[in-house]
Structure formats: C-alpha cells, structure tokens
Amino acid sequence: MENCLFCKIARGEIPSRKVYEDDLVFAFHDINPARPMHLLVVPKRHIVSLQTVTAGDEPVLGRMLAVSRRLAEENGSLEGFRVIINNGRIGGQEVPHLHAHVVGGTEPVGPMLKRN
C-alpha cells in the first residue's frame, strides 16, 4: 500500500535501523523498544494482519518466524525470546500491516498477559 508506514520503511522511504532484509521480509529495531532487544519483522508485501492471510502467504509467515529466531540470537537473546503478533482492534494492532515483535534480552520478559 502506498501510504502504509511499514511498506514505506521496507521500501527505504522512511529511515530505520535495519537488521535484516531478503526478498520476503524486512526487519528493524523498534523505535520505542519495550525490552532491551525489540525488533520488528514485517513482510515486504502488504498484508494487513493474520486475519487476512491465505494459504499463499505460508512462505512469508514461515520466513517471519525463522528470521525472528535468527535475529533474536544474533541480537543477544540467547536463552529465549518472545514473538508477538497483534491482530485487529481487540488484539491491539496499531499499524495495519502484519508485523512480529521479537522481544528479549538477558532477563525474562515477564508474564504473557496481565491477569485480571
């Protein structure tokens, strides 16, 4: 999409601290990190969310997860990491372009969800 923030970042129209790029995905440091290691992995082709994926998107989804593991390790999260994909309003998605938050560091990231 022409005006999509993450599409513009992947095309190089908006600067980012890129950590990885191939034909399917682009990865960069989050500008407002929630953890010592906080990266975003996005498909280069515009996909709104997991709610809109099809069987044809399986290669890019697999690549996103494989790249997430590799980048977490390369960026110092050797004992584990978390991959978060928010979807839609209820899921807390803020940018309407599929993206995985890869978070970690040297300390535990904490509970998965806040308990009521």
Chimera marker file (.cmm) of the C-alpha trace (Angstrom):
<marker_set name="trace">
<marker id="1" x="0.000" y="0.000" z="0.000" r="1" g="1" b="0" radius="0.5"/>
<marker id="2" x="1.237" y="3.410" z="-0.934" r="1" g="1" b="0" radius="0.5"/>
<marker id="3" x="0.706" y="5.167" z="2.429" r="1" g="1" b="0" radius="0.5"/>
<marker id="4" x="1.409" y="2.235" z="4.772" r="1" g="1" b="0" radius="0.5"/>
<marker id="5" x="4.093" y="3.089" z="7.345" r="1" g="1" b="0" radius="0.5"/>
<marker id="6" x="5.762" y="-0.340" z="7.279" r="1" g="1" b="0" radius="0.5"/>
<marker id="7" x="5.608" y="-0.556" z="3.466" r="1" g="1" b="0" radius="0.5"/>
<marker id="8" x="7.430" y="2.787" z="3.327" r="1" g="1" b="0" radius="0.5"/>
<marker id="9" x="10.048" y="1.549" z="5.806" r="1" g="1" b="0" radius="0.5"/>
<marker id="10" x="10.572" y="-1.675" z="3.834" r="1" g="1" b="0" radius="0.5"/>
<marker id="11" x="10.962" y="0.341" z="0.610" r="1" g="1" b="0" radius="0.5"/>
<marker id="12" x="13.541" y="2.604" z="2.276" r="1" g="1" b="0" radius="0.5"/>
<marker id="13" x="11.364" y="5.722" z="2.051" r="1" g="1" b="0" radius="0.5"/>
<marker id="14" x="11.427" y="6.121" z="5.843" r="1" g="1" b="0" radius="0.5"/>
<marker id="15" x="14.726" y="5.523" z="7.654" r="1" g="1" b="0" radius="0.5"/>
<marker id="16" x="15.045" y="2.618" z="10.058" r="1" g="1" b="0" radius="0.5"/>
<marker id="17" x="17.737" y="0.703" z="11.895" r="1" g="1" b="0" radius="0.5"/>
<marker id="18" x="17.581" y="-2.302" z="9.578" r="1" g="1" b="0" radius="0.5"/>
<marker id="19" x="18.870" y="-5.624" z="10.886" r="1" g="1" b="0" radius="0.5"/>
<marker id="20" x="17.747" y="-7.938" z="8.064" r="1" g="1" b="0" radius="0.5"/>
<marker id="21" x="16.270" y="-7.924" z="4.581" r="1" g="1" b="0" radius="0.5"/>
<marker id="22" x="15.572" y="-10.570" z="1.967" r="1" g="1" b="0" radius="0.5"/>
<marker id="23" x="13.049" y="-10.996" z="-0.825" r="1" g="1" b="0" radius="0.5"/>
<marker id="24" x="10.138" y="-11.668" z="1.571" r="1" g="1" b="0" radius="0.5"/>
<marker id="25" x="10.749" y="-9.828" z="4.849" r="1" g="1" b="0" radius="0.5"/>
<marker id="26" x="12.332" y="-6.735" z="6.334" r="1" g="1" b="0" radius="0.5"/>
<marker id="27" x="13.413" y="-6.437" z="9.992" r="1" g="1" b="0" radius="0.5"/>
<marker id="28" x="14.391" y="-3.396" z="12.030" r="1" g="1" b="0" radius="0.5"/>
<marker id="29" x="14.714" y="-2.082" z="15.581" r="1" g="1" b="0" radius="0.5"/>
<marker id="30" x="11.505" y="-0.800" z="17.156" r="1" g="1" b="0" radius="0.5"/>
<marker id="31" x="11.693" y="2.987" z="17.635" r="1" g="1" b="0" radius="0.5"/>
<marker id="32" x="10.088" y="2.702" z="21.080" r="1" g="1" b="0" radius="0.5"/>
<marker id="33" x="11.501" y="-0.554" z="22.484" r="1" g="1" b="0" radius="0.5"/>
<marker id="34" x="9.661" y="-2.314" z="25.282" r="1" g="1" b="0" radius="0.5"/>
<marker id="35" x="12.607" y="-4.623" z="26.059" r="1" g="1" b="0" radius="0.5"/>
<marker id="36" x="16.407" y="-4.405" z="25.686" r="1" g="1" b="0" radius="0.5"/>
<marker id="37" x="16.039" y="-6.392" z="22.438" r="1" g="1" b="0" radius="0.5"/>
<marker id="38" x="12.925" y="-5.340" z="20.488" r="1" g="1" b="0" radius="0.5"/>
<marker id="39" x="12.810" y="-5.894" z="16.746" r="1" g="1" b="0" radius="0.5"/>
<marker id="40" x="10.002" y="-5.823" z="14.202" r="1" g="1" b="0" radius="0.5"/>
<marker id="41" x="9.816" y="-8.354" z="11.373" r="1" g="1" b="0" radius="0.5"/>
<marker id="42" x="7.434" y="-7.374" z="8.568" r="1" g="1" b="0" radius="0.5"/>
<marker id="43" x="6.519" y="-8.900" z="5.227" r="1" g="1" b="0" radius="0.5"/>
<marker id="44" x="7.694" y="-6.717" z="2.360" r="1" g="1" b="0" radius="0.5"/>
<marker id="45" x="4.381" y="-7.305" z="0.599" r="1" g="1" b="0" radius="0.5"/>
<marker id="46" x="1.467" y="-5.564" z="2.295" r="1" g="1" b="0" radius="0.5"/>
<marker id="47" x="-0.571" y="-7.962" z="4.415" r="1" g="1" b="0" radius="0.5"/>
<marker id="48" x="-2.963" y="-6.331" z="6.872" r="1" g="1" b="0" radius="0.5"/>
<marker id="49" x="-2.895" y="-8.979" z="9.622" r="1" g="1" b="0" radius="0.5"/>
<marker id="50" x="-3.155" y="-12.690" z="10.329" r="1" g="1" b="0" radius="0.5"/>
<marker id="51" x="-6.898" y="-12.190" z="9.887" r="1" g="1" b="0" radius="0.5"/>
<marker id="52" x="-6.335" y="-11.672" z="6.160" r="1" g="1" b="0" radius="0.5"/>
<marker id="53" x="-3.686" y="-14.306" z="5.346" r="1" g="1" b="0" radius="0.5"/>
<marker id="54" x="-4.317" y="-17.131" z="2.906" r="1" g="1" b="0" radius="0.5"/>
<marker id="55" x="-2.549" y="-20.396" z="2.136" r="1" g="1" b="0" radius="0.5"/>
<marker id="56" x="-0.459" y="-18.439" z="-0.377" r="1" g="1" b="0" radius="0.5"/>
<marker id="57" x="1.041" y="-16.446" z="2.499" r="1" g="1" b="0" radius="0.5"/>
<marker id="58" x="2.536" y="-19.500" z="4.220" r="1" g="1" b="0" radius="0.5"/>
<marker id="59" x="6.069" y="-18.944" z="2.812" r="1" g="1" b="0" radius="0.5"/>
<marker id="60" x="6.274" y="-15.400" z="4.198" r="1" g="1" b="0" radius="0.5"/>
<marker id="61" x="4.792" y="-16.453" z="7.552" r="1" g="1" b="0" radius="0.5"/>
<marker id="62" x="7.366" y="-19.214" z="7.903" r="1" g="1" b="0" radius="0.5"/>
<marker id="63" x="10.146" y="-16.840" z="6.924" r="1" g="1" b="0" radius="0.5"/>
<marker id="64" x="8.992" y="-14.308" z="9.543" r="1" g="1" b="0" radius="0.5"/>
<marker id="65" x="9.294" y="-16.927" z="12.289" r="1" g="1" b="0" radius="0.5"/>
<marker id="66" x="12.616" y="-18.348" z="11.084" r="1" g="1" b="0" radius="0.5"/>
<marker id="67" x="14.101" y="-14.854" z="10.791" r="1" g="1" b="0" radius="0.5"/>
<marker id="68" x="12.752" y="-13.983" z="14.255" r="1" g="1" b="0" radius="0.5"/>
<marker id="69" x="14.705" y="-16.845" z="15.815" r="1" g="1" b="0" radius="0.5"/>
<marker id="70" x="17.900" y="-15.983" z="13.980" r="1" g="1" b="0" radius="0.5"/>
<marker id="71" x="17.713" y="-12.266" z="14.797" r="1" g="1" b="0" radius="0.5"/>
<marker id="72" x="16.881" y="-12.866" z="18.471" r="1" g="1" b="0" radius="0.5"/>
<marker id="73" x="20.025" y="-14.956" z="18.845" r="1" g="1" b="0" radius="0.5"/>
<marker id="74" x="22.179" y="-12.543" z="16.825" r="1" g="1" b="0" radius="0.5"/>
<marker id="75" x="20.965" y="-9.661" z="18.995" r="1" g="1" b="0" radius="0.5"/>
<marker id="76" x="21.879" y="-11.208" z="22.328" r="1" g="1" b="0" radius="0.5"/>
<marker id="77" x="18.746" y="-13.106" z="23.326" r="1" g="1" b="0" radius="0.5"/>
<marker id="78" x="20.464" y="-16.492" z="23.570" r="1" g="1" b="0" radius="0.5"/>
<marker id="79" x="18.324" y="-18.029" z="26.332" r="1" g="1" b="0" radius="0.5"/>
<marker id="80" x="14.950" y="-17.340" z="24.730" r="1" g="1" b="0" radius="0.5"/>
<marker id="81" x="12.723" y="-14.652" z="23.323" r="1" g="1" b="0" radius="0.5"/>
<marker id="82" x="9.075" y="-13.872" z="22.652" r="1" g="1" b="0" radius="0.5"/>
<marker id="83" x="7.354" y="-13.310" z="19.318" r="1" g="1" b="0" radius="0.5"/>
<marker id="84" x="4.170" y="-11.233" z="19.494" r="1" g="1" b="0" radius="0.5"/>
<marker id="85" x="1.772" y="-10.670" z="16.608" r="1" g="1" b="0" radius="0.5"/>
<marker id="86" x="-1.161" y="-8.397" z="17.452" r="1" g="1" b="0" radius="0.5"/>
<marker id="87" x="-4.209" y="-8.627" z="15.190" r="1" g="1" b="0" radius="0.5"/>
<marker id="88" x="-7.052" y="-6.170" z="14.789" r="1" g="1" b="0" radius="0.5"/>
<marker id="89" x="-8.528" y="-3.795" z="17.321" r="1" g="1" b="0" radius="0.5"/>
<marker id="90" x="-9.153" y="-6.430" z="20.013" r="1" g="1" b="0" radius="0.5"/>
<marker id="91" x="-5.626" y="-7.811" z="19.610" r="1" g="1" b="0" radius="0.5"/>
<marker id="92" x="-4.068" y="-4.356" z="19.993" r="1" g="1" b="0" radius="0.5"/>
<marker id="93" x="-2.704" y="-3.977" z="16.455" r="1" g="1" b="0" radius="0.5"/>
<marker id="94" x="-1.622" y="-0.359" z="15.982" r="1" g="1" b="0" radius="0.5"/>
<marker id="95" x="-0.227" y="-0.449" z="12.420" r="1" g="1" b="0" radius="0.5"/>
<marker id="96" x="-2.412" y="-2.182" z="9.803" r="1" g="1" b="0" radius="0.5"/>
<marker id="97" x="0.482" y="-4.165" z="8.314" r="1" g="1" b="0" radius="0.5"/>
<marker id="98" x="1.303" y="-7.625" z="9.647" r="1" g="1" b="0" radius="0.5"/>
<marker id="99" x="4.347" y="-7.471" z="11.911" r="1" g="1" b="0" radius="0.5"/>
<marker id="100" x="6.000" y="-9.591" z="14.557" r="1" g="1" b="0" radius="0.5"/>
<marker id="101" x="7.524" y="-8.022" z="17.644" r="1" g="1" b="0" radius="0.5"/>
<marker id="102" x="10.593" y="-10.026" z="18.654" r="1" g="1" b="0" radius="0.5"/>
<marker id="103" x="11.468" y="-9.176" z="22.245" r="1" g="1" b="0" radius="0.5"/>
<marker id="104" x="14.045" y="-10.475" z="24.656" r="1" g="1" b="0" radius="0.5"/>
<marker id="105" x="17.384" y="-9.761" z="26.227" r="1" g="1" b="0" radius="0.5"/>
<marker id="106" x="19.184" y="-11.298" z="29.158" r="1" g="1" b="0" radius="0.5"/>
<marker id="107" x="16.312" y="-11.117" z="31.694" r="1" g="1" b="0" radius="0.5"/>
<marker id="108" x="12.885" y="-12.852" z="31.496" r="1" g="1" b="0" radius="0.5"/>
<marker id="109" x="10.321" y="-10.836" z="29.541" r="1" g="1" b="0" radius="0.5"/>
<marker id="110" x="7.641" y="-11.376" z="32.208" r="1" g="1" b="0" radius="0.5"/>
<marker id="111" x="4.140" y="-12.838" z="32.129" r="1" g="1" b="0" radius="0.5"/>
<marker id="112" x="2.480" y="-13.331" z="28.767" r="1" g="1" b="0" radius="0.5"/>
<marker id="113" x="-0.684" y="-11.452" z="29.723" r="1" g="1" b="0" radius="0.5"/>
<marker id="114" x="-1.733" y="-9.269" z="32.605" r="1" g="1" b="0" radius="0.5"/>
<marker id="115" x="-4.104" y="-11.303" z="34.750" r="1" g="1" b="0" radius="0.5"/>
<marker id="116" x="-7.415" y="-9.773" z="35.872" r="1" g="1" b="0" radius="0.5"/>
<link id1="1" id2="2" r="1" g="1" b="0" radius="0.2"/>
<link id1="2" id2="3" r="1" g="1" b="0" radius="0.2"/>
<link id1="3" id2="4" r="1" g="1" b="0" radius="0.2"/>
<link id1="4" id2="5" r="1" g="1" b="0" radius="0.2"/>
<link id1="5" id2="6" r="1" g="1" b="0" radius="0.2"/>
<link id1="6" id2="7" r="1" g="1" b="0" radius="0.2"/>
<link id1="7" id2="8" r="1" g="1" b="0" radius="0.2"/>
<link id1="8" id2="9" r="1" g="1" b="0" radius="0.2"/>
<link id1="9" id2="10" r="1" g="1" b="0" radius="0.2"/>
<link id1="10" id2="11" r="1" g="1" b="0" radius="0.2"/>
<link id1="11" id2="12" r="1" g="1" b="0" radius="0.2"/>
<link id1="12" id2="13" r="1" g="1" b="0" radius="0.2"/>
<link id1="13" id2="14" r="1" g="1" b="0" radius="0.2"/>
<link id1="14" id2="15" r="1" g="1" b="0" radius="0.2"/>
<link id1="15" id2="16" r="1" g="1" b="0" radius="0.2"/>
<link id1="16" id2="17" r="1" g="1" b="0" radius="0.2"/>
<link id1="17" id2="18" r="1" g="1" b="0" radius="0.2"/>
<link id1="18" id2="19" r="1" g="1" b="0" radius="0.2"/>
<link id1="19" id2="20" r="1" g="1" b="0" radius="0.2"/>
<link id1="20" id2="21" r="1" g="1" b="0" radius="0.2"/>
<link id1="21" id2="22" r="1" g="1" b="0" radius="0.2"/>
<link id1="22" id2="23" r="1" g="1" b="0" radius="0.2"/>
<link id1="23" id2="24" r="1" g="1" b="0" radius="0.2"/>
<link id1="24" id2="25" r="1" g="1" b="0" radius="0.2"/>
<link id1="25" id2="26" r="1" g="1" b="0" radius="0.2"/>
<link id1="26" id2="27" r="1" g="1" b="0" radius="0.2"/>
<link id1="27" id2="28" r="1" g="1" b="0" radius="0.2"/>
<link id1="28" id2="29" r="1" g="1" b="0" radius="0.2"/>
<link id1="29" id2="30" r="1" g="1" b="0" radius="0.2"/>
<link id1="30" id2="31" r="1" g="1" b="0" radius="0.2"/>
<link id1="31" id2="32" r="1" g="1" b="0" radius="0.2"/>
<link id1="32" id2="33" r="1" g="1" b="0" radius="0.2"/>
<link id1="33" id2="34" r="1" g="1" b="0" radius="0.2"/>
<link id1="34" id2="35" r="1" g="1" b="0" radius="0.2"/>
<link id1="35" id2="36" r="1" g="1" b="0" radius="0.2"/>
<link id1="36" id2="37" r="1" g="1" b="0" radius="0.2"/>
<link id1="37" id2="38" r="1" g="1" b="0" radius="0.2"/>
<link id1="38" id2="39" r="1" g="1" b="0" radius="0.2"/>
<link id1="39" id2="40" r="1" g="1" b="0" radius="0.2"/>
<link id1="40" id2="41" r="1" g="1" b="0" radius="0.2"/>
<link id1="41" id2="42" r="1" g="1" b="0" radius="0.2"/>
<link id1="42" id2="43" r="1" g="1" b="0" radius="0.2"/>
<link id1="43" id2="44" r="1" g="1" b="0" radius="0.2"/>
<link id1="44" id2="45" r="1" g="1" b="0" radius="0.2"/>
<link id1="45" id2="46" r="1" g="1" b="0" radius="0.2"/>
<link id1="46" id2="47" r="1" g="1" b="0" radius="0.2"/>
<link id1="47" id2="48" r="1" g="1" b="0" radius="0.2"/>
<link id1="48" id2="49" r="1" g="1" b="0" radius="0.2"/>
<link id1="49" id2="50" r="1" g="1" b="0" radius="0.2"/>
<link id1="50" id2="51" r="1" g="1" b="0" radius="0.2"/>
<link id1="51" id2="52" r="1" g="1" b="0" radius="0.2"/>
<link id1="52" id2="53" r="1" g="1" b="0" radius="0.2"/>
<link id1="53" id2="54" r="1" g="1" b="0" radius="0.2"/>
<link id1="54" id2="55" r="1" g="1" b="0" radius="0.2"/>
<link id1="55" id2="56" r="1" g="1" b="0" radius="0.2"/>
<link id1="56" id2="57" r="1" g="1" b="0" radius="0.2"/>
<link id1="57" id2="58" r="1" g="1" b="0" radius="0.2"/>
<link id1="58" id2="59" r="1" g="1" b="0" radius="0.2"/>
<link id1="59" id2="60" r="1" g="1" b="0" radius="0.2"/>
<link id1="60" id2="61" r="1" g="1" b="0" radius="0.2"/>
<link id1="61" id2="62" r="1" g="1" b="0" radius="0.2"/>
<link id1="62" id2="63" r="1" g="1" b="0" radius="0.2"/>
<link id1="63" id2="64" r="1" g="1" b="0" radius="0.2"/>
<link id1="64" id2="65" r="1" g="1" b="0" radius="0.2"/>
<link id1="65" id2="66" r="1" g="1" b="0" radius="0.2"/>
<link id1="66" id2="67" r="1" g="1" b="0" radius="0.2"/>
<link id1="67" id2="68" r="1" g="1" b="0" radius="0.2"/>
<link id1="68" id2="69" r="1" g="1" b="0" radius="0.2"/>
<link id1="69" id2="70" r="1" g="1" b="0" radius="0.2"/>
<link id1="70" id2="71" r="1" g="1" b="0" radius="0.2"/>
<link id1="71" id2="72" r="1" g="1" b="0" radius="0.2"/>
<link id1="72" id2="73" r="1" g="1" b="0" radius="0.2"/>
<link id1="73" id2="74" r="1" g="1" b="0" radius="0.2"/>
<link id1="74" id2="75" r="1" g="1" b="0" radius="0.2"/>
<link id1="75" id2="76" r="1" g="1" b="0" radius="0.2"/>
<link id1="76" id2="77" r="1" g="1" b="0" radius="0.2"/>
<link id1="77" id2="78" r="1" g="1" b="0" radius="0.2"/>
<link id1="78" id2="79" r="1" g="1" b="0" radius="0.2"/>
<link id1="79" id2="80" r="1" g="1" b="0" radius="0.2"/>
<link id1="80" id2="81" r="1" g="1" b="0" radius="0.2"/>
<link id1="81" id2="82" r="1" g="1" b="0" radius="0.2"/>
<link id1="82" id2="83" r="1" g="1" b="0" radius="0.2"/>
<link id1="83" id2="84" r="1" g="1" b="0" radius="0.2"/>
<link id1="84" id2="85" r="1" g="1" b="0" radius="0.2"/>
<link id1="85" id2="86" r="1" g="1" b="0" radius="0.2"/>
<link id1="86" id2="87" r="1" g="1" b="0" radius="0.2"/>
<link id1="87" id2="88" r="1" g="1" b="0" radius="0.2"/>
<link id1="88" id2="89" r="1" g="1" b="0" radius="0.2"/>
<link id1="89" id2="90" r="1" g="1" b="0" radius="0.2"/>
<link id1="90" id2="91" r="1" g="1" b="0" radius="0.2"/>
<link id1="91" id2="92" r="1" g="1" b="0" radius="0.2"/>
<link id1="92" id2="93" r="1" g="1" b="0" radius="0.2"/>
<link id1="93" id2="94" r="1" g="1" b="0" radius="0.2"/>
<link id1="94" id2="95" r="1" g="1" b="0" radius="0.2"/>
<link id1="95" id2="96" r="1" g="1" b="0" radius="0.2"/>
<link id1="96" id2="97" r="1" g="1" b="0" radius="0.2"/>
<link id1="97" id2="98" r="1" g="1" b="0" radius="0.2"/>
<link id1="98" id2="99" r="1" g="1" b="0" radius="0.2"/>
<link id1="99" id2="100" r="1" g="1" b="0" radius="0.2"/>
<link id1="100" id2="101" r="1" g="1" b="0" radius="0.2"/>
<link id1="101" id2="102" r="1" g="1" b="0" radius="0.2"/>
<link id1="102" id2="103" r="1" g="1" b="0" radius="0.2"/>
<link id1="103" id2="104" r="1" g="1" b="0" radius="0.2"/>
<link id1="104" id2="105" r="1" g="1" b="0" radius="0.2"/>
<link id1="105" id2="106" r="1" g="1" b="0" radius="0.2"/>
<link id1="106" id2="107" r="1" g="1" b="0" radius="0.2"/>
<link id1="107" id2="108" r="1" g="1" b="0" radius="0.2"/>
<link id1="108" id2="109" r="1" g="1" b="0" radius="0.2"/>
<link id1="109" id2="110" r="1" g="1" b="0" radius="0.2"/>
<link id1="110" id2="111" r="1" g="1" b="0" radius="0.2"/>
<link id1="111" id2="112" r="1" g="1" b="0" radius="0.2"/>
<link id1="112" id2="113" r="1" g="1" b="0" radius="0.2"/>
<link id1="113" id2="114" r="1" g="1" b="0" radius="0.2"/>
<link id1="114" id2="115" r="1" g="1" b="0" radius="0.2"/>
<link id1="115" id2="116" r="1" g="1" b="0" radius="0.2"/>
</marker_set>
